């Protein structure tokens, strides 16, 4: 059986581990390149004949849906920005998950439920 002191240190170690993970995520977030939300798709002016191809960026920002045409020379850059945005969203979700776990662990430690 663990002593209260051992459980406290185990919990403290867990908190330090969570803090380190959160710090890693913050550092990674600070290094992200420009980003933008959305989906880039190839459209056609005459869909039945697949004539007049063009790229279209669709996204929602501040609760407004938007559509923007993208010139061919910008397609690769926009794709990269969309990927950065996806990474951003994933990191934020991880940060939230870790923060919830951190909060729960601290509350248990304070109650002595370790």
Backbone as a printed PyTorch tensor [residue, N CA C, xyz], in Angstrom:
tensor([[[  0.8540,  -1.1750,   0.0000],
         [  0.0000,   0.0000,   0.0000],
         [  0.8980,   1.2360,   0.0000]],

        [[  0.4910,   2.2390,  -0.7680],
         [  1.2540,   3.4800,  -0.8580],
         [  0.9620,   4.3690,   0.3340]],

        [[  1.9920,   5.0550,   0.7970],
         [  1.7860,   6.0410,   1.8530],
         [  1.2520,   7.3260,   1.2110]],

        [[  0.6550,   8.1830,   2.0060],
         [  0.1130,   9.4410,   1.5010],
         [  1.2260,  10.2700,   0.8680]],

        [[  2.3970,  10.2340,   1.4630],
         [  3.5420,  10.9920,   0.9420],
         [  3.9310,  10.4930,  -0.4550]],

        [[  3.9770,   9.1710,  -0.6340],
         [  4.3210,   8.6000,  -1.9340],
         [  3.2730,   8.9700,  -2.9670]],

        [[  2.0030,   8.8960,  -2.6030],
         [  0.9350,   9.2500,  -3.5290],
         [  1.0130,  10.7210,  -3.9130]],

        [[  1.3400,  11.5650,  -2.9410],
         [  1.4730,  12.9940,  -3.2080],
         [  2.5840,  13.2330,  -4.2380]],

        [[  3.7230,  12.5570,  -4.0650],
         [  4.8450,  12.7280,  -4.9930],
         [  4.5120,  12.1690,  -6.3760]],

        [[  3.7750,  11.0600,  -6.4210],
         [  3.3530,  10.5050,  -7.7030],
         [  2.4620,  11.5030,  -8.4250]],

        [[  1.5500,  12.1230,  -7.6820],
         [  0.6590,  13.1150,  -8.2650],
         [  1.4460,  14.3340,  -8.7160]],

        [[  2.4050,  14.7530,  -7.9200],
         [  3.2480,  15.8950,  -8.2780],
         [  4.0340,  15.5950,  -9.5410]],

        [[  4.5470,  14.3760,  -9.6590],
         [  5.2550,  13.9720, -10.8820],
         [  4.3210,  14.0170, -12.0830]],

        [[  3.0990,  13.5590, -11.8890],
         [  2.1090,  13.5840, -12.9630],
         [  1.8310,  15.0280, -13.3870]],

        [[  1.7030,  15.9260, -12.4150],
         [  1.4660,  17.3450, -12.7280],
         [  2.6430,  17.9280, -13.5160]],

        [[  3.8600,  17.5800, -13.1250],
         [  5.0450,  18.0700, -13.8370],
         [  5.0640,  17.5480, -15.2730]],

        [[  4.6970,  16.2890, -15.4260],
         [  4.6460,  15.6860, -16.7570],
         [  3.6170,  16.4210, -17.6200]],

        [[  2.4490,  16.7010, -17.0630],
         [  1.4140,  17.4190, -17.8030],
         [  1.8670,  18.8420, -18.1480]],

        [[  2.5230,  19.5070, -17.1990],
         [  3.0520,  20.8550, -17.4500],
         [  4.0580,  20.8400, -18.5960]],

        [[  4.9030,  19.8240, -18.6290],
         [  5.8920,  19.7150, -19.7050],
         [  5.2220,  19.5070, -21.0570]],

        [[  4.2020,  18.6820, -21.0960],
         [  3.4730,  18.4560, -22.3420],
         [  2.7750,  19.7350, -22.8140]],

        [[  2.1770,  20.4590, -21.8870],
         [  1.5170,  21.7260, -22.2300],
         [  2.5530,  22.7260, -22.7510]],

        [[  3.7000,  22.7790, -22.1060],
         [  4.7760,  23.6820, -22.5450],
         [  5.2330,  23.3210, -23.9580]],

        [[  5.3510,  22.0260, -24.2470],
         [  5.7530,  21.5710, -25.5830],
         [  4.7410,  22.0440, -26.6210]],

        [[  3.4580,  21.9000, -26.3110],
         [  2.4120,  22.3220, -27.2370],
         [  2.4630,  23.8320, -27.4570]],

        [[  2.6290,  24.5940, -26.3870],
         [  2.7200,  26.0560, -26.5140],
         [  3.8950,  26.4460, -27.4140]],

        [[  5.0310,  25.7830, -27.2180],
         [  6.1970,  26.0700, -28.0590],
         [  5.9150,  25.7500, -29.5180]],

        [[  5.2890,  24.6240, -29.7560],
         [  4.9810,  24.2460, -31.1330],
         [  3.9900,  25.2280, -31.7580]],

        [[  3.0050,  25.6580, -30.9760],
         [  2.0440,  26.6450, -31.4840],
         [  2.7340,  27.9490, -31.8670]],

        [[  3.7120,  28.3620, -31.0680],
         [  4.3850,  29.6340, -31.3280],
         [  5.2310,  29.5990, -32.6100]],

        [[  5.5250,  28.4030, -33.0950],
         [  6.3710,  28.2650, -34.2830],
         [  5.5820,  27.9970, -35.5590]],

        [[  4.2580,  27.9680, -35.4650],
         [  3.4600,  27.6830, -36.6490],
         [  3.5380,  28.8180, -37.6720]],

        [[  3.5050,  28.4250, -38.9150],
         [  3.5280,  29.3710, -40.0330],
         [  2.1150,  29.9410, -40.2360]],

        [[  1.9680,  30.8730, -41.1670],
         [  0.6320,  31.3980, -41.4520],
         [ -0.3500,  30.2680, -41.7620]],

        [[ -1.5830,  30.4800, -41.3650],
         [ -2.5930,  29.4330, -41.5140],
         [ -3.9110,  30.0310, -41.9560]],

        [[ -4.7700,  29.1650, -42.4310],
         [ -6.1430,  29.5660, -42.7230],
         [ -7.0190,  28.3240, -42.7380]],

        [[ -8.2580,  28.4930, -42.3050],
         [ -9.1820,  27.3670, -42.3300],
         [ -9.7090,  27.1710, -43.7420]],

        [[-10.3150,  26.0330, -43.9490],
         [-11.0110,  25.8560, -45.2130],
         [-10.7290,  24.5580, -45.9150]],

        [[-11.4070,  24.4460, -47.0520],
         [-11.2640,  23.2960, -47.9380],
         [-11.0160,  23.8500, -49.3280]],

        [[ -9.9940,  23.3560, -49.9670],
         [ -9.6660,  23.7820, -51.3260],
         [-10.1590,  22.6960, -52.2740]],

        [[-10.9590,  23.0970, -53.2400],
         [-11.4920,  22.0970, -54.1710],
         [-11.3780,  22.5900, -55.6100]],

        [[-11.2950,  21.6320, -56.4970],
         [-11.2470,  21.9210, -57.9280],
         [-12.6790,  21.9320, -58.4420]],

        [[-13.0580,  23.0190, -59.0760],
         [-14.4060,  23.1750, -59.6270],
         [-14.2920,  23.3670, -61.1430]],

        [[-15.4280,  23.2650, -61.8220],
         [-15.4550,  23.4730, -63.2620],
         [-16.5600,  24.4440, -63.6160]],

        [[-16.2680,  25.3410, -64.5640],
         [-17.2910,  26.2740, -65.0300],
         [-18.4020,  25.5220, -65.7590]],

        [[-18.0120,  24.4620, -66.4600],
         [-18.9840,  23.5870, -67.1180],
         [-18.7400,  22.1790, -66.5750]],

        [[-19.3790,  21.8580, -65.4430],
         [-19.0930,  20.5820, -64.7770],
         [-19.3440,  19.3440, -65.6340]],

        [[-20.3920,  19.3410, -66.4130],
         [-20.7200,  18.1600, -67.2130],
         [-19.6010,  17.8040, -68.1880]],

        [[-18.9290,  18.8150, -68.7050],
         [-17.8560,  18.5900, -69.6820],
         [-16.4700,  18.7540, -69.0640]],

        [[-16.4380,  19.0460, -67.7660],
         [-15.1820,  19.2910, -67.0450],
         [-14.3250,  20.3310, -67.7690]],

        [[-14.9740,  21.4320, -68.1300],
         [-14.2860,  22.5320, -68.8110],
         [-14.1870,  23.7260, -67.8810]],

        [[-13.1090,  24.4730, -68.0360],
         [-12.9170,  25.6810, -67.2480],
         [-12.5990,  25.4070, -65.7960]],

        [[-11.5690,  24.5880, -65.5240],
         [-11.2540,  24.2720, -64.1200],
         [-10.7410,  25.4990, -63.3600]],

        [[-11.0980,  25.5390, -62.0940],
         [-10.5960,  26.5870, -61.1990],
         [-10.6260,  26.0510, -59.7780]],

        [[ -9.8290,  26.6790, -58.9150],
         [ -9.7860,  26.2700, -57.5190],
         [-10.6150,  27.2190, -56.6710]],

        [[-11.2980,  26.6220, -55.7210],
         [-12.1650,  27.3940, -54.8390],
         [-11.8510,  27.0400, -53.3900]],

        [[-11.7050,  28.0530, -52.5600],
         [-11.4840,  27.8730, -51.1360],
         [-12.7880,  28.1990, -50.4230]],

        [[-13.2840,  27.2560, -49.6250],
         [-14.5040,  27.4690, -48.8420],
         [-14.1560,  27.3380, -47.3750]],

        [[-14.6540,  28.2870, -46.5750],
         [-14.3830,  28.2390, -45.1420],
         [-15.4210,  29.0460, -44.3840]],

        [[-15.4610,  28.8280, -43.0790],
         [-16.3220,  29.5920, -42.1910],
         [-15.4280,  30.2710, -41.1710]],

        [[-15.6530,  31.5700, -40.9930],
         [-14.8830,  32.3460, -40.0210],
         [-15.8230,  33.3640, -39.3910]],

        [[-15.7970,  33.4220, -38.0740],
         [-16.6830,  34.3050, -37.3140],
         [-18.1470,  34.0900, -37.7160]],

        [[-18.4710,  32.8040, -37.8330],
         [-19.8320,  32.3530, -38.1320],
         [-20.3290,  32.8050, -39.5020]],

        [[-19.4310,  33.1580, -40.3930],
         [-19.7970,  33.5250, -41.7620],
         [-19.1230,  32.5670, -42.7280]],

        [[-19.9260,  32.0160, -43.6090],
         [-19.4050,  31.1290, -44.6320],
         [-18.8730,  31.9760, -45.7850]],

        [[-17.7210,  31.5900, -46.2820],
         [-17.1000,  32.3660, -47.3560],
         [-16.5630,  31.4320, -48.4270]],

        [[-16.5140,  31.9630, -49.6330],
         [-15.9380,  31.2430, -50.7610],
         [-15.0150,  32.2000, -51.4870]],

        [[-13.8620,  31.6880, -51.8680],
         [-12.8650,  32.5360, -52.5190],
         [-12.2220,  31.7530, -53.6550]],

        [[-12.0430,  32.4040, -54.7680],
         [-11.3220,  31.7900, -55.8810],
         [ -9.8380,  31.8880, -55.6010]],

        [[ -9.1050,  30.8630, -56.0170],
         [ -7.6620,  30.8260, -55.7870],
         [ -6.9630,  30.6250, -57.1270]],

        [[ -6.0450,  31.5300, -57.4190],
         [ -5.2640,  31.4090, -58.6550],
         [ -4.3590,  30.1730, -58.5710]],

        [[ -4.1070,  29.5610, -59.7100],
         [ -3.2810,  28.3360, -59.7060],
         [ -1.9250,  28.5050, -59.0140]],

        [[ -1.3140,  29.6660, -59.1620],
         [  0.0170,  29.8530, -58.5610],
         [ -0.0210,  29.9240, -57.0360]],

        [[ -1.2070,  30.0740, -56.4570],
         [ -1.3520,  30.1420, -54.9980],
         [ -1.8450,  28.8270, -54.3810]],

        [[ -2.1910,  27.8740, -55.1890],
         [ -2.7900,  26.6250, -54.6950],
         [ -1.8950,  25.9100, -53.6830]],

        [[ -0.6230,  25.7370, -54.0020],
         [  0.2790,  25.0260, -53.0800],
         [  0.4050,  25.7540, -51.7470]],

        [[  0.5290,  27.0730, -51.7910],
         [  0.6590,  27.8360, -50.5480],
         [ -0.6110,  27.7460, -49.7070]],

        [[ -1.7600,  27.8490, -50.3450],
         [ -3.0360,  27.7470, -49.6170],
         [ -3.1820,  26.3580, -49.0090]],

        [[ -2.8130,  25.3280, -49.7460],
         [ -2.8580,  23.9580, -49.1950],
         [ -1.9880,  23.8580, -47.9500]],

        [[ -0.8050,  24.4430, -48.0110],
         [  0.0850,  24.4280, -46.8520],
         [ -0.5180,  25.1650, -45.6630]],

        [[ -1.1550,  26.3090, -45.9130],
         [ -1.7830,  27.0720, -44.8400],
         [ -2.9410,  26.2930, -44.2100]],

        [[ -3.6710,  25.5630, -45.0320],
         [ -4.7700,  24.7340, -44.5190],
         [ -4.2110,  23.6210, -43.6230]],

        [[ -3.1030,  23.0220, -44.0270],
         [ -2.4700,  21.9780, -43.2120],
         [ -1.9790,  22.5370, -41.8750]],

        [[ -1.4310,  23.7420, -41.9050],
         [ -0.9810,  24.3790, -40.6660],
         [ -2.1800,  24.6130, -39.7460]],

        [[ -3.2950,  25.0330, -40.3200],
         [ -4.5020,  25.2610, -39.5240],
         [ -4.9780,  23.9570, -38.8700]],

        [[ -4.9390,  22.8660, -39.6250],
         [ -5.3300,  21.5670, -39.0720],
         [ -4.4120,  21.1770, -37.9090]],

        [[ -3.1210,  21.4370, -38.0630],
         [ -2.1670,  21.1510, -36.9860],
         [ -2.4730,  22.0140, -35.7680]],

        [[ -2.7720,  23.2860, -36.0020],
         [ -3.1460,  24.2120, -34.9370],
         [ -4.3420,  23.6800, -34.1540]],

        [[ -5.3790,  23.2720, -34.8620],
         [ -6.5920,  22.7620, -34.2050],
         [ -6.2760,  21.5120, -33.3840]],

        [[ -5.4470,  20.6250, -33.9250],
         [ -5.0790,  19.3970, -33.2130],
         [ -4.3030,  19.7290, -31.9330]],

        [[ -3.3690,  20.6580, -32.0250],
         [ -2.5820,  21.0470, -30.8500],
         [ -3.4560,  21.6900, -29.7820]],

        [[ -4.3940,  22.5160, -30.1870],
         [ -5.2950,  23.1600, -29.2280],
         [ -6.1420,  22.0980, -28.5260]],

        [[ -6.6330,  21.1200, -29.2540],
         [ -7.4040,  20.0270, -28.6400],
         [ -6.5600,  19.2630, -27.6270]],

        [[ -5.3070,  18.9810, -27.9870],
         [ -4.4040,  18.2910, -27.0560],
         [ -4.1960,  19.1360, -25.8010]],

        [[ -4.0040,  20.4320, -25.9810],
         [ -3.7870,  21.3500, -24.8570],
         [ -4.9950,  21.3330, -23.9330]],

        [[ -6.1750,  21.3740, -24.4920],
         [ -7.4020,  21.3450, -23.6870],
         [ -7.4960,  20.0320, -22.9160]],

        [[ -7.2420,  18.9160, -23.5880],
         [ -7.2890,  17.6110, -22.9160],
         [ -6.3020,  17.5620, -21.7430]],

        [[ -5.0820,  18.0170, -21.9950],
         [ -4.0700,  18.0150, -20.9360],
         [ -4.4390,  18.9640, -19.8000]],

        [[ -5.0180,  20.0930, -20.1270],
         [ -5.4190,  21.0590, -19.0980],
         [ -6.5340,  20.5130, -18.2190]],

        [[ -7.4570,  19.7970, -18.8150],
         [ -8.5260,  19.1680, -18.0370],
         [ -7.9300,  18.1280, -17.0930]],

        [[ -7.0380,  17.3010, -17.6270],
         [ -6.3890,  16.2840, -16.7930],
         [ -5.5740,  16.9310, -15.6760]],

        [[ -4.8770,  18.0130, -16.0030],
         [ -4.0950,  18.7400, -15.0030],
         [ -5.0010,  19.2570, -13.8870]],

        [[ -6.1050,  19.8600, -14.2560],
         [ -7.0450,  20.4090, -13.2710],
         [ -7.6070,  19.3060, -12.3730]],

        [[ -8.0090,  18.2000, -12.9690],
         [ -8.5460,  17.0800, -12.1820],
         [ -7.5030,  16.5320, -11.2160]],

        [[ -6.2780,  16.3920, -11.7000],
         [ -5.2090,  15.8550, -10.8720],
         [ -4.9250,  16.7860,  -9.6920]],

        [[ -4.8910,  18.0820,  -9.9600],
         [ -4.6580,  19.0520,  -8.8740],
         [ -5.7830,  19.0160,  -7.8460]],

        [[ -7.0140,  18.9200,  -8.3190],
         [ -8.1520,  18.8750,  -7.3710],
         [ -8.0650,  17.6180,  -6.5090]],

        [[ -7.7080,  16.4870,  -7.1170],
         [ -7.5510,  15.2520,  -6.3350],
         [ -6.4470,  15.4040,  -5.3060]],

        [[ -5.3510,  16.0210,  -5.7330],
         [ -4.2250,  16.2190,  -4.8220],
         [ -4.6300,  17.1050,  -3.6390]],

        [[ -5.3450,  18.1590,  -3.9210],
         [ -5.7690,  19.0770,  -2.8520],
         [ -6.7370,  18.3940,  -1.8640]],

        [[ -7.5790,  17.5020,  -2.3920],
         [ -8.5190,  16.7750,  -1.5360],
         [ -7.8350,  15.6370,  -0.7920]],

        [[ -6.6890,  15.2370,  -1.3040],
         [ -5.9860,  14.0990,  -0.7070],
         [ -6.4700,  12.7810,  -1.2690]],

        [[ -7.1140,  12.8160,  -2.4480],
         [ -7.6400,  11.6040,  -3.0850],
         [ -6.6100,  10.9170,  -3.9810]],

        [[ -5.3830,  11.3250,  -3.9150],
         [ -4.3750,  10.7960,  -4.8310],
         [ -4.3700,   9.3150,  -4.7540]]])
